Amino acid sequence: MLLAIGAGGALGSIARYGVAVAIPHAHGEFAVATLLTNALGCLLIGVLMAILTTTARPHHLLRPFLGVGILGGFTTFSTFVVDTLDAASILTSLAYVAASLVLCLGAVTAGLTATRAVRKGR
């Protein structure tokens, strides 16, 4: 199981780095890459959990590899905190925190709801 988590974490971290390189931000600027990465990761976590909870017998390594590993490595609370503290002003920090909470909670909910609806319709 630890190998599955480690392999997934490596892949997720590489993907997160790729997004950060593709959408860079300077010191003090709004961290769009981290916000989008975390929101996308939350959406995918919602999809994954909907699939795993509605599948009769999912493989025992799916959740550790995909959820903890890949999506855990892709999303990042530590970078979120650093980007929040690195903002140019308190207003930018507050906007970033609020946007992160709203987008990430909405993304998980959307992923769960949409996937459950699609799976129920089959």
LOSEDREN-444885 format. One record per residue (C-alpha): residue in three letters; residue number from 1; x, y, z. Coordinates in pm, whole numbers, m for minus. Example, Ala and Ser with C-alpha at 12.3 -4.5 7.8 and 13.67 -1.06 7.14 Angstrom:
// LOSEDREN-444885
(pt Ala,1,(1230,m450,780)) (pt Ser,2,(1367,m106,714)) 
***
This chain:
// LOSEDREN-444885
(pt Met,1,(0,0,0)) (pt Leu,2,(283,242,84)) (pt Leu,3,(435,185,m260)) (pt Ala,4,(101,267,m423)) (pt Ile,5,(71,588,m219)) (pt Gly,6,(433,685,m288)) (pt Ala,7,(406,622,m662)) (pt Gly,8,(80,813,m681)) (pt Gly,9,(221,1097,m472)) (pt Ala,10,(518,1130,m705)) (pt Leu,11,(289,1151,m1009)) (pt Gly,12,(56,1401,m844)) (pt Ser,13,(344,1622,m730)) (pt Ile,14,(494,1626,m1078)) (pt Ala,15,(156,1726,m1222)) (pt Arg,16,(120,2005,m964)) (pt Tyr,17,(469,2132,m1049)) (pt Gly,18,(372,2134,m1416)) (pt Val,19,(69,2352,m1345)) (pt Ala,20,(282,2591,m1135)) (pt Val,21,(534,2623,m1420)) (pt Ala,22,(259,2671,m1679)) (pt Ile,23,(82,2942,m1472)) (pt Pro,24,(355,3121,m1274)) (pt His,25,(298,3411,m1037)) (pt Ala,26,(537,3664,m892)) (pt His,27,(588,3727,m521)) (pt Gly,28,(278,3893,m381)) (pt Glu,29,(53,3812,m678)) (pt Phe,30,(m267,3607,m659)) (pt Ala,31,(m167,3238,m681)) (pt Val,32,(m393,3125,m965)) (pt Ala,33,(m203,2800,m1028)) (pt Thr,34,(m242,2678,m670)) (pt Leu,35,(m607,2779,m661)) (pt Leu,36,(m683,2597,m987)) (pt Thr,37,(m479,2292,m885)) (pt Asn,38,(m660,2260,m554)) (pt Ala,39,(m1004,2316,m711)) (pt Leu,40,(m937,2058,m986)) (pt Gly,41,(m801,1814,m728)) (pt Cys,42,(m1112,1860,m515)) (pt Leu,43,(m1335,1801,m817)) (pt Leu,44,(m1148,1481,m895)) (pt Ile,45,(m1158,1369,m531)) (pt Gly,46,(m1536,1412,m542)) (pt Val,47,(m1555,1204,m862)) (pt Leu,48,(m1327,937,m716)) (pt Met,49,(m1521,908,m392)) (pt Ala,50,(m1851,885,m578)) (pt Ile,51,(m1711,603,m789)) (pt Leu,52,(m1553,418,m498)) (pt Thr,53,(m1864,441,m281)) (pt Thr,54,(m2094,316,m556)) (pt Thr,55,(m1873,37,m687)) (pt Ala,56,(m1942,m304,m536)) (pt Arg,57,(m1583,m415,m491)) (pt Pro,58,(m1327,m151,m588)) (pt His,59,(m965,m265,m591)) (pt His,60,(m816,m213,m246)) (pt Leu,61,(m531,1,m385)) (pt Leu,62,(m748,244,m586)) (pt Arg,63,(m817,486,m302)) (pt Pro,64,(m458,487,m167)) (pt Phe,65,(m305,525,m516)) (pt Leu,66,(m552,771,m669)) (pt Gly,67,(m692,955,m366)) (pt Val,68,(m408,969,m114)) (pt Gly,69,(m126,939,m367)) (pt Ile,70,(m203,1118,m692)) (pt Leu,71,(m467,1364,m572)) (pt Gly,72,(m297,1414,m235)) (pt Gly,73,(27,1495,m415)) (pt Phe,74,(m152,1713,m669)) (pt Thr,75,(m342,1927,m419)) (pt Thr,76,(m141,2111,m161)) (pt Phe,77,(m235,2271,166)) (pt Ser,78,(121,2381,238)) (pt Thr,79,(150,2580,m85)) (pt Phe,80,(m196,2726,m21)) (pt Val,81,(m75,2856,317)) (pt Val,82,(252,2994,177)) (pt Asp,83,(67,3167,m107)) (pt Thr,84,(m181,3312,143)) (pt Leu,85,(98,3454,359)) (pt Asp,86,(292,3572,52)) (pt Ala,87,(11,3792,m82)) (pt Ala,88,(84,4161,m124)) (pt Ser,89,(m200,4270,104)) (pt Ile,90,(m439,4137,365)) (pt Leu,91,(m726,4188,119)) (pt Thr,92,(m553,3971,m141)) (pt Ser,93,(m492,3704,125)) (pt Leu,94,(m855,3709,235)) (pt Ala,95,(m978,3695,m125)) (pt Tyr,96,(m748,3401,m193)) (pt Val,97,(m866,3210,116)) (pt Ala,98,(m1232,3280,37)) (pt Ala,99,(m1194,3182,m328)) (pt Ser,100,(m1013,2863,m228)) (pt Leu,101,(m1281,2761,20)) (pt Val,102,(m1572,2835,m212)) (pt Leu,103,(m1415,2679,m522)) (pt Cys,104,(m1278,2370,m349)) (pt Leu,105,(m1593,2290,m152)) (pt Gly,106,(m1802,2356,m461)) (pt Ala,107,(m1573,2137,m671)) (pt Val,108,(m1598,1839,m434)) (pt Thr,109,(m1975,1876,m423)) (pt Ala,110,(m1998,1907,m802)) (pt Gly,111,(m1776,1605,m855)) (pt Leu,112,(m1976,1389,m614)) (pt Thr,113,(m2315,1504,m741)) (pt Ala,114,(m2239,1482,m1112)) (pt Thr,115,(m2071,1144,m1088)) (pt Arg,116,(m2349,997,m877)) (pt Ala,117,(m2607,1128,m1123)) (pt Val,118,(m2421,981,m1421)) (pt Arg,119,(m2372,645,m1248)) (pt Lys,120,(m2736,636,m1135)) (pt Gly,121,(m2854,707,m1491)) (pt Arg,122,(m2676,400,m1630)) 
***
